């Protein structure tokens, strides 16, 4: 997964991308790619590992089990701090609430009738 990384001169990829979008001669395909990249959340560098772990562990609508987090940590030799674990749990519950809300909308949608 790509994240905004710091360039050699201390700028982030996000700031470089924003600057590039100011160029009126930028090709449409490149403009589209940069705009898509900028839609990604700006994750603080110290939380990249949490962001990546979340997307590796998240199954959509199912709570991430502590045993899965432990297995992930052992596999990648990671030790989460209490605040990182809390961030992971908040991301999990937020994502699951969103999935549940979307599923509820789908269940409550009237079915189109078949016929003429």
Buried (B, 14 or more C-beta within 10 A) or exposed (E): EEBBEEEEEEBBBBEBBEEEBEEEEEEEEEEEEBEEEBEEEEBEEEBBBBBBBBEEBBEEEEEBEEEBBEEBBEEEEBEBEEEBBEBBBEBBEEBBEEBEEEEEEEEEEEEEEEEE
